[in-house]
Amino acid sequence: MNNIEKDKFIRIILSIYIILIGVGLPLIVRDKYFDILVFKYYYYCSCTIVMLAILLVYSILTKIKWFESLSKEKIKTGINKLTWPDFFVLVFYLIASVSTITSDYVYESFWGNEGRLTGLFLITGYVITYLCISKLWRFRSKYVDYILFAGIVVCLLGISDYFKLDILGFKAPMLENQKDIFTSTIGNINTYTAYIGMIVALTTVLFSFERNIKRTIFYFICMLIGFFAIIMGVSDNAYLSLGALFGILPLFLFKNNIGLRRYIIVIATFFSVVQCISWINDYMGNRVIGINSSFNLIANFRWLLLLITIFWLIVGIWFFHDHIKKKNIIEYGKTLCYCWLGLLLLLFVSILFIIYDCNFLNNVNKYGNLSSFLLLDDEWGTHRGYIWRNAMECYFRFPIWHKLVGYGPETLGILLLQKTVNNPYNEIFDNAHNEYLQLLITVGVIGLISYISFIISVIKRGLKLYSDNYYVVAAIFGIICYSIQALVNLNLPIITPVFWILLGIASAKHSDM
C-alpha cells in the first residue's frame, strides 16, 4: 500500500502538470501578442521545473533506501526496461548536448536567444516532459478530453477573430497590416493552424470511433468547430495536417461499415464547412478577413455543392437502410484498407512526378493555378524556398563534424545572417521554417535521424500496444498531423510543448501494465 500511495502521489503531480501544459499553455497570455512567445516559454519552463523539483524531492525523501541500495544489477534492469522511443529520445538529447558543447556559440545554443528560444535548455524540458509522463504516469482518457476542451476554446476565439470581432481586444493596438496574421491566444496564424491541426486530429478520431450517441454528437460538434477554425486560420500549412488526417484515417476506419460511414461523414462535413465559409465570404464582404489560401481551390470547385449533396444522401440512405435492417457492425477485413493504401502510394508517386515535371522538366505552365504550389523556387511558401536553399548551401559547406552534430540548437539565424545579408526581401531569417531542415543544420544528421526515429517509434509502439484504445489513437494522430505540417513550419514553445505532452500520453503505461 505504501508503494501504491507513492505512485499515486507522483501520478497526481503529473496529471496536474498535463493540465497546466495541455490546457493552460494554449490559453494563457499576459500582454496580448507583444510578449506571447516569451511568456509562454517562461510559463512552460516554470511548470516543468516545479514539476521536476517536486518529483525529485519526493523521491529523495521517500526512497532514500532505494538510492542507498543502488547496484549494478538494478542499473542494468533499468536499462533493459528502456523502450525504443526512450533510446532514440536519449540519443537525440545526447547529440543536442554534444552539439551545444562543441558549438562556436555555446551560450546561444544553450538558451536559444538568437532564434525562437528552442535551445538546449528548452529541449531538456521537452525530454523531461516525455520521460516523466511516459514512465511515471498512467494513461487516463479524460486528459485527452481536457486538451481537446482547451483547443475548442482556442478555435472559437480564432473563429471570432475571422469575423473581426476581437473579443479579447488583442488587436486594437496593432498595426493594421498585422491584424490578420495574428489570432486567438496563439499568435501567428501558422502557429495557430499547427496547433488547431492537432486539435482537429483529436476530435475527428474520437468522433470516428466513438459509439456512445451523446459523446458522438459532442465530438461531431467539436470536429465541426475545428474545421471552421483551421480553414479560417488562413494558413496553407493546414493543408498538410488535414491531408495527413484524411489520408491515414481510412487505414483504421475501413475495416467495418460503421468506420466507412463515419469517414464519409467526416469528408462531407469538411466540404460542407468549406462551402459555408465560401458563402460567408460572399455575403459578409469586408466584415470578415476572407480566405486567401489554398482552400480557395476547393471552394471554387464548380461541382462542390453537388458533391456535398451526394455525400450526405449516401450517409442518410445508408444509415436508414442499416436501421431498418437492424444491422450492426459488418466486418470488411483489411481488403479496403489495402486498397486505400495502394491509392495513397499511387497518389504519392504522382505528386513526386508532378513536382519533378515542374522543377526539372520546366513544364510548370501546364498545371495552371497549381503552379505556384508546385514550383519550388525562392518565392515558394512566402520565401521558404529561399531560406531552404541558403540553409542547404550552408550545410554542404560544414566540416564533417558539424555535418554529423550540427552547429548547436537555434544557431541557424547566426549562420544565415551573413549569407543572406541584403537579401531581396529585406528580411532577417532566424529559422528554416521546416523543423527537419532546422534540426539538420543545428543538431546534424545524427540528431535529425534520432529525432525522426523517436517520433516513428512512439507512433509504432503506441499503435502496437494500444490500438484498441481510440483515445491513444487520437493522440497518435495529433502527433502525426503536427509532424507532417512541421515540414513547412517551425518549432515554438507556444505549441510544441503540447506536442510533447501527446508523445508522453501515447507512450504512457495503462493501469494493467
C-alpha positions as CSV (number, residue, x, y, z in Angstrom):
1,M,0.0,0.0,0.0
2,N,2.9,2.3,0.8
3,N,4.3,1.9,-2.8
4,I,0.8,2.4,-4.3
5,E,0.4,5.6,-2.3
6,K,3.8,6.9,-3.5
7,D,3.0,6.1,-7.1
8,K,-0.4,7.7,-6.7
9,F,1.2,11.0,-5.5
10,I,3.6,11.0,-8.5
11,R,0.7,10.4,-10.9
12,I,-1.3,13.3,-9.3
13,I,1.6,15.7,-9.8
14,L,2.0,14.6,-13.4
15,S,-1.8,14.8,-14.0
16,I,-1.7,18.4,-12.7
17,Y,1.3,19.1,-15.0
18,I,-0.5,17.7,-18.0
19,I,-3.5,20.0,-17.3
20,L,-1.2,23.0,-16.8
21,I,0.6,22.5,-20.1
22,G,-2.1,20.8,-22.3
23,V,-4.8,23.1,-21.1
24,G,-3.1,26.1,-19.6
25,L,-0.3,26.8,-22.1
26,P,-2.6,27.4,-25.2
27,L,-4.9,29.7,-23.3
28,I,-2.6,31.7,-21.0
29,V,-1.4,35.2,-22.2
30,R,0.0,38.3,-20.5
31,D,0.5,41.3,-22.7
32,K,-1.6,40.4,-25.8
33,Y,0.6,39.3,-28.7
34,F,3.6,41.5,-27.7
35,D,5.3,39.0,-25.4
36,I,3.3,35.8,-26.3
37,L,6.4,33.8,-27.2
38,V,8.5,34.8,-24.2
39,F,5.6,34.5,-21.7
40,K,4.5,31.0,-22.8
41,Y,8.2,30.0,-22.9
42,Y,8.6,31.1,-19.2
43,Y,5.3,29.5,-18.3
44,Y,6.2,26.1,-19.7
45,C,9.7,26.2,-18.3
46,S,8.4,27.2,-14.8
47,C,5.8,24.5,-14.7
48,T,8.4,21.9,-15.9
49,I,11.0,22.9,-13.3
50,V,8.5,22.9,-10.5
51,M,7.1,19.5,-11.5
52,L,10.6,18.0,-11.7
53,A,11.7,19.6,-8.4
54,I,8.6,18.1,-6.6
55,L,9.3,14.7,-8.1
56,L,13.0,14.7,-7.2
57,V,12.4,16.0,-3.6
58,Y,9.6,13.5,-3.1
59,S,11.7,10.6,-4.4
60,I,14.7,11.5,-2.2
61,L,12.5,11.8,0.9
62,T,10.5,8.6,0.3
63,K,13.1,6.4,-1.4
64,I,16.3,7.2,0.3
65,K,16.9,3.5,1.0
66,W,16.5,2.8,-2.7
67,F,19.3,5.2,-3.5
68,E,21.5,3.6,-0.9
69,S,20.9,0.1,-2.3
70,L,21.5,1.1,-5.9
71,S,23.6,-1.6,-7.6
72,K,24.8,-2.6,-11.0
73,E,22.1,-5.2,-11.3
74,K,19.4,-2.5,-10.7
75,I,21.0,-0.2,-13.2
76,K,21.2,-3.0,-15.7
77,T,17.5,-3.8,-15.1
78,G,16.6,-0.2,-15.6
79,I,18.5,0.0,-18.9
80,N,16.7,-3.2,-20.1
81,K,13.4,-1.5,-19.5
82,L,14.1,1.3,-21.9
83,T,11.9,1.2,-24.9
84,W,12.9,2.2,-28.5
85,P,11.3,5.6,-28.1
86,D,13.3,6.1,-24.8
87,F,16.5,5.1,-26.6
88,F,16.0,7.4,-29.5
89,V,15.0,10.4,-27.5
90,L,18.1,9.9,-25.2
91,V,20.3,9.7,-28.3
92,F,18.7,12.9,-29.7
93,Y,19.2,14.7,-26.4
94,L,22.9,13.4,-26.2
95,I,23.6,14.8,-29.7
96,A,21.9,18.1,-28.9
97,S,24.1,18.3,-25.8
98,V,27.3,17.5,-27.7
99,S,26.3,19.9,-30.4
100,T,25.9,22.7,-27.8
101,I,29.2,21.9,-26.0
102,T,31.2,21.8,-29.3
103,S,29.4,24.8,-30.8
104,D,31.1,28.1,-31.6
105,Y,28.1,29.7,-29.9
106,V,27.7,27.8,-26.7
107,Y,25.6,30.4,-24.8
108,E,23.3,31.0,-27.8
109,S,22.9,27.2,-28.3
110,F,22.0,26.6,-24.7
111,W,19.4,29.4,-24.4
112,G,18.3,29.8,-28.0
113,N,18.2,33.5,-27.6
114,E,19.3,34.2,-31.2
115,G,16.3,32.3,-32.5
116,R,13.0,31.2,-31.2
117,L,14.2,30.0,-27.8
118,T,14.5,26.3,-28.6
119,G,17.9,25.9,-27.2
120,L,19.3,23.0,-25.2
121,F,17.6,24.3,-22.1
122,L,14.1,24.1,-23.7
123,I,15.0,20.7,-25.4
124,T,15.8,19.5,-21.9
125,G,12.3,20.4,-20.8
126,Y,10.8,18.6,-23.7
127,V,12.7,15.4,-23.0
128,I,11.8,15.6,-19.3
129,T,8.2,16.0,-20.2
130,Y,8.2,12.9,-22.4
131,L,10.1,10.7,-19.9
132,C,8.1,11.7,-16.9
133,I,4.7,11.2,-18.5
134,S,5.7,8.0,-20.4
135,K,7.4,6.4,-17.4
136,L,5.6,7.6,-14.3
137,W,2.1,8.4,-15.4
138,R,-0.8,6.1,-16.1
139,F,-3.0,6.7,-19.1
140,R,-6.4,8.1,-18.5
141,S,-8.6,9.1,-21.4
142,K,-10.2,12.2,-19.8
143,Y,-6.9,14.0,-20.1
144,V,-7.2,13.8,-23.9
145,D,-10.6,15.4,-23.5
146,Y,-9.1,18.2,-21.3
147,I,-6.6,19.0,-24.1
148,L,-9.5,19.0,-26.6
149,F,-11.6,21.3,-24.5
150,A,-8.8,23.9,-24.4
151,G,-8.4,23.5,-28.1
152,I,-12.1,24.2,-28.8
153,V,-11.9,27.4,-26.8
154,V,-8.9,28.5,-28.9
155,C,-10.8,27.6,-32.0
156,L,-13.9,29.7,-31.0
157,L,-11.7,32.7,-30.3
158,G,-10.0,32.2,-33.7
159,I,-13.3,32.0,-35.5
160,S,-14.4,35.2,-33.8
161,D,-11.2,36.9,-34.9
162,Y,-12.0,35.8,-38.5
163,F,-15.2,37.9,-38.2
164,K,-13.1,40.8,-36.9
165,L,-14.8,40.8,-33.5
166,D,-11.6,40.9,-31.5
167,I,-13.3,39.7,-28.3
168,L,-10.1,39.7,-26.3
169,G,-9.1,43.2,-27.5
170,F,-5.7,41.9,-28.6
171,K,-5.6,43.6,-32.0
172,A,-6.6,47.1,-31.1
173,P,-3.0,48.4,-30.5
174,M,-1.6,46.5,-33.5
175,L,-0.6,47.9,-36.9
176,E,-3.4,47.4,-39.5
177,N,-1.3,45.2,-41.7
178,Q,-0.5,42.9,-38.8
179,K,-4.0,42.3,-37.5
180,D,-4.9,39.5,-39.9
181,I,-1.8,37.4,-39.3
182,F,-2.3,37.0,-35.5
183,T,-5.3,35.3,-34.0
184,S,-6.8,33.7,-30.8
185,T,-4.4,33.1,-27.8
186,I,-1.7,31.5,-30.0
187,G,-0.5,34.4,-32.2
188,N,0.8,33.9,-35.7
189,I,-1.7,32.1,-38.0
190,N,0.9,29.5,-39.0
191,T,1.4,28.6,-35.3
192,Y,-2.3,28.7,-34.7
193,T,-3.2,26.3,-37.5
194,A,-0.4,24.0,-36.5
195,Y,-2.0,23.8,-33.0
196,I,-5.5,23.5,-34.4
197,G,-4.3,20.7,-36.7
198,M,-3.6,18.6,-33.5
199,I,-7.0,19.5,-32.1
200,V,-8.8,18.6,-35.3
201,A,-7.0,15.3,-35.4
202,L,-8.0,14.5,-31.8
203,T,-11.7,15.3,-32.3
204,T,-12.0,13.7,-35.7
205,V,-10.6,10.4,-34.5
206,L,-12.7,10.5,-31.4
207,F,-15.8,11.1,-33.4
208,S,-14.9,8.4,-35.9
209,F,-14.5,5.7,-33.2
210,E,-17.0,6.8,-30.5
211,R,-20.1,4.6,-30.3
212,N,-22.0,6.4,-27.4
213,I,-24.6,8.6,-29.1
214,K,-24.2,11.6,-26.8
215,R,-20.4,11.6,-26.9
216,T,-20.6,11.1,-30.7
217,I,-22.7,14.2,-31.1
218,F,-20.4,16.1,-28.8
219,Y,-17.3,15.1,-30.8
220,F,-19.0,15.9,-34.0
221,I,-19.8,19.4,-32.8
222,C,-16.1,19.8,-31.8
223,M,-15.0,18.5,-35.2
224,L,-17.3,21.0,-36.9
225,I,-15.8,23.8,-34.9
226,G,-12.3,22.6,-35.6
227,F,-12.9,22.5,-39.3
228,F,-14.2,26.1,-39.3
229,A,-11.3,27.2,-37.2
230,I,-8.5,25.6,-39.2
231,I,-9.8,27.0,-42.5
232,M,-10.5,30.4,-41.1
233,G,-6.9,30.4,-39.8
234,V,-6.0,31.2,-43.4
235,S,-2.7,29.3,-43.5
236,D,-1.6,26.8,-46.1
237,N,0.2,24.5,-43.6
238,A,-3.3,23.4,-42.5
239,Y,-3.5,21.5,-45.8
240,L,-0.7,19.2,-44.7
241,S,-2.3,18.4,-41.4
242,L,-5.7,17.7,-43.0
243,G,-4.1,15.8,-45.8
244,A,-2.4,13.5,-43.3
245,L,-5.6,13.1,-41.3
246,F,-7.8,12.3,-44.2
247,G,-5.2,10.2,-45.9
248,I,-4.3,7.9,-43.0
249,L,-7.6,7.7,-41.1
250,P,-9.2,5.2,-43.6
251,L,-6.4,2.7,-42.8
252,F,-8.1,2.5,-39.4
253,L,-11.8,3.0,-40.3
254,F,-12.3,0.9,-43.5
255,K,-12.4,-2.3,-41.5
256,N,-16.1,-2.2,-41.0
257,N,-19.3,-0.5,-42.2
258,I,-19.5,2.0,-39.3
259,G,-16.0,3.2,-39.8
260,L,-16.5,3.7,-43.5
261,R,-19.7,5.6,-42.9
262,R,-18.1,7.8,-40.3
263,Y,-15.3,8.6,-42.7
264,I,-17.8,9.7,-45.4
265,I,-19.5,11.9,-42.7
266,V,-16.1,13.5,-41.9
267,I,-15.4,14.3,-45.5
268,A,-18.9,15.5,-46.1
269,T,-18.7,17.8,-43.0
270,F,-15.3,19.2,-44.2
271,F,-16.6,20.1,-47.6
272,S,-19.8,21.5,-46.1
273,V,-17.7,23.8,-43.9
274,V,-15.7,24.9,-46.9
275,Q,-18.9,25.7,-48.8
276,C,-20.4,27.6,-45.7
277,I,-17.2,29.7,-45.4
278,S,-17.4,30.5,-49.1
279,W,-21.0,31.7,-48.7
280,I,-20.0,33.7,-45.6
281,N,-17.2,35.4,-47.6
282,D,-19.6,36.3,-50.4
283,Y,-22.3,37.7,-48.2
284,M,-20.3,39.4,-45.4
285,G,-17.6,41.0,-47.6
286,N,-15.3,43.3,-45.5
287,R,-16.8,42.1,-42.2
288,V,-14.6,39.0,-42.4
289,I,-10.9,38.5,-43.1
290,G,-11.5,36.4,-46.2
291,I,-9.8,33.3,-47.5
292,N,-6.5,33.9,-49.3
293,S,-5.1,30.4,-49.2
294,S,-5.1,27.0,-50.9
295,F,-8.7,26.4,-49.6
296,N,-9.9,28.6,-52.4
297,L,-9.1,25.7,-54.8
298,I,-11.8,23.7,-53.1
299,A,-14.2,26.5,-52.6
300,N,-14.1,27.4,-56.3
301,F,-14.7,23.9,-57.4
302,R,-17.8,24.1,-59.7
303,W,-19.5,20.9,-58.5
304,L,-18.7,21.3,-54.8
305,L,-22.4,21.7,-53.7
306,L,-23.5,18.7,-55.8
307,L,-20.7,16.6,-54.3
308,I,-21.7,17.6,-50.8
309,T,-25.3,16.7,-51.5
310,I,-24.3,13.3,-52.8
311,F,-22.2,12.6,-49.8
312,W,-25.0,13.4,-47.3
313,L,-27.5,11.4,-49.4
314,I,-25.2,8.4,-49.2
315,V,-24.9,8.8,-45.5
316,G,-28.6,9.2,-45.0
317,I,-29.7,6.3,-47.2
318,W,-27.0,4.0,-45.7
319,F,-28.0,4.9,-42.1
320,F,-31.7,4.4,-42.8
321,H,-31.1,1.1,-44.5
322,D,-29.0,-0.3,-41.6
323,H,-31.6,1.0,-39.1
324,I,-34.4,-0.8,-41.0
325,K,-32.5,-4.0,-41.4
326,K,-31.2,-3.7,-37.8
327,K,-27.6,-4.3,-39.0
328,N,-24.9,-3.6,-36.5
329,I,-21.2,-3.9,-37.4
330,I,-20.3,-5.7,-40.6
331,E,-16.6,-6.5,-40.7
332,Y,-14.8,-6.0,-44.1
333,G,-11.4,-7.3,-43.0
334,K,-8.3,-5.5,-44.3
335,T,-9.1,-5.5,-48.1
336,L,-10.4,-2.0,-48.2
337,C,-7.5,-0.8,-46.1
338,Y,-5.0,-2.3,-48.5
339,C,-6.8,-0.8,-51.5
340,W,-6.7,2.6,-49.9
341,L,-3.0,2.2,-49.1
342,G,-2.4,1.4,-52.7
343,L,-4.2,4.6,-53.7
344,L,-2.1,6.6,-51.3
345,L,1.1,5.2,-52.7
346,L,-0.1,5.9,-56.2
347,L,-1.0,9.5,-55.2
348,F,2.4,10.0,-53.5
349,V,4.3,8.8,-56.6
350,S,2.1,11.0,-58.8
351,I,2.8,14.1,-56.7
352,L,6.6,13.3,-56.8
353,F,6.4,13.0,-60.6
354,I,4.4,16.3,-60.9
355,I,7.0,18.1,-58.7
356,Y,9.8,16.7,-60.8
357,D,7.9,17.7,-64.0
358,C,7.6,21.2,-62.8
359,N,11.0,21.8,-61.3
360,F,13.3,19.7,-63.6
361,L,11.4,19.4,-66.9
362,N,10.1,23.0,-66.8
363,N,6.5,22.1,-67.5
364,V,5.1,24.2,-64.8
365,N,2.7,26.1,-67.1
366,K,0.5,23.1,-67.8
367,Y,-0.6,22.9,-64.2
368,G,-2.4,26.3,-64.2
369,N,-3.3,27.7,-60.8
370,L,-1.5,24.9,-59.0
371,S,1.9,26.0,-60.4
372,S,2.6,28.4,-57.5
373,F,2.4,25.4,-55.1
374,L,4.5,23.1,-57.3
375,L,7.4,25.3,-58.4
376,L,9.9,25.2,-55.6
377,D,11.8,28.4,-56.3
378,D,13.0,31.1,-54.0
379,E,9.5,32.6,-53.9
380,W,7.8,29.4,-52.8
381,G,6.0,29.3,-49.5
382,T,6.5,33.0,-48.6
383,H,10.2,32.8,-49.3
384,R,10.7,29.4,-47.7
385,G,12.3,28.3,-50.9
386,Y,14.9,31.0,-50.5
387,I,15.6,30.1,-46.8
388,W,15.8,26.3,-47.6
389,R,18.2,26.8,-50.5
390,N,20.6,29.0,-48.4
391,A,20.3,26.7,-45.4
392,M,21.3,23.7,-47.5
393,E,24.2,25.6,-49.1
394,C,25.4,26.3,-45.6
395,Y,25.1,22.7,-44.6
396,F,27.1,21.4,-47.5
397,R,30.0,23.7,-46.6
398,F,30.1,22.4,-43.0
399,P,33.1,20.4,-41.9
400,I,32.3,16.7,-41.3
401,W,31.9,17.1,-37.5
402,H,29.3,19.8,-37.9
403,K,27.5,17.8,-40.6
404,L,27.1,15.0,-38.0
405,V,26.1,17.0,-34.9
406,G,25.3,20.5,-36.2
407,Y,26.3,23.9,-35.0
408,G,24.1,23.9,-31.9
409,P,20.4,24.3,-31.3
410,E,18.9,27.6,-32.6
411,T,22.1,28.7,-34.3
412,L,20.6,28.8,-37.8
413,G,19.9,32.5,-37.6
414,I,23.6,33.2,-36.8
415,L,24.8,31.1,-39.7
416,L,22.4,32.6,-42.2
417,L,22.8,36.2,-41.1
418,Q,25.9,36.9,-43.1
419,K,24.9,34.7,-46.1
420,T,21.5,36.4,-46.5
421,V,22.5,40.0,-45.7
422,N,21.0,42.5,-48.1
423,N,18.6,39.8,-49.4
424,P,15.9,40.9,-51.9
425,Y,13.2,40.5,-49.3
426,N,14.7,42.8,-46.7
427,E,14.1,40.2,-44.0
428,I,16.1,38.6,-41.2
429,F,15.9,34.8,-41.4
430,D,16.4,33.2,-38.0
431,N,14.6,29.9,-38.7
432,A,14.3,27.4,-41.5
433,H,10.5,27.2,-41.3
434,N,11.0,23.5,-41.7
435,E,11.6,21.7,-38.4
436,Y,13.6,18.9,-40.0
437,L,15.9,21.2,-42.0
438,Q,16.3,23.2,-38.8
439,L,17.4,20.1,-37.0
440,L,19.8,19.1,-39.8
441,I,21.6,22.4,-39.5
442,T,21.5,22.7,-35.7
443,V,22.0,19.1,-34.4
444,G,23.3,17.5,-37.6
445,V,22.3,14.4,-39.5
446,I,22.6,12.1,-36.4
447,G,20.4,14.4,-34.3
448,L,17.8,14.6,-37.2
449,I,17.7,10.8,-37.7
450,S,17.4,10.1,-33.9
451,Y,14.5,12.7,-33.7
452,I,12.6,11.2,-36.6
453,S,13.3,7.7,-35.3
454,F,11.9,8.8,-31.9
455,I,8.6,10.1,-33.4
456,I,8.2,7.0,-35.6
457,S,8.9,4.6,-32.7
458,V,6.4,6.4,-30.5
459,I,3.7,6.0,-33.2
460,K,4.6,2.4,-33.9
461,R,4.7,1.3,-30.3
462,G,1.5,3.2,-29.4
463,L,-0.4,1.5,-32.2
464,K,1.0,-1.9,-31.4
465,L,0.2,-1.8,-27.7
466,Y,-2.9,0.3,-27.6
467,S,-4.6,0.1,-31.0
468,D,-7.9,-0.8,-29.2
469,N,-7.9,2.4,-27.3
470,Y,-9.1,5.1,-29.6
471,Y,-8.0,7.9,-27.2
472,V,-4.4,6.8,-27.7
473,V,-5.0,6.6,-31.5
474,A,-6.4,10.1,-31.3
475,A,-3.2,11.3,-29.5
476,I,-1.1,9.5,-32.2
477,F,-3.0,11.2,-35.0
478,G,-2.3,14.5,-33.2
479,I,1.4,13.6,-33.3
480,I,1.2,12.7,-37.0
481,C,-0.5,15.9,-38.0
482,Y,1.9,18.0,-36.1
483,S,4.9,16.1,-37.6
484,I,3.6,16.5,-41.2
485,Q,2.9,20.2,-41.0
486,A,6.4,20.7,-39.4
487,L,7.7,20.3,-43.0
488,V,6.8,23.9,-43.6
489,N,6.6,25.3,-40.0
490,L,8.8,26.0,-37.0
491,N,9.2,24.7,-33.5
492,L,7.9,27.2,-31.0
493,P,7.4,26.9,-27.2
494,I,3.9,28.3,-27.9
495,I,2.5,25.0,-29.0
496,T,5.3,22.4,-29.2
497,P,5.1,21.5,-25.5
498,V,1.5,20.2,-26.2
499,F,3.1,18.0,-28.9
500,W,5.5,16.6,-26.4
501,I,2.6,16.0,-24.0
502,L,0.9,14.0,-26.7
503,L,4.1,12.0,-27.2
504,G,4.2,11.2,-23.5
505,I,0.5,10.3,-23.4
506,A,0.8,8.0,-26.4
507,S,3.7,6.2,-24.7
508,A,2.3,6.1,-21.1
509,K,1.5,2.8,-19.5
510,H,-2.0,1.7,-18.9
511,S,-3.2,0.6,-15.5
512,D,-3.0,-3.1,-16.4
513,M,0.7,-2.9,-17.4
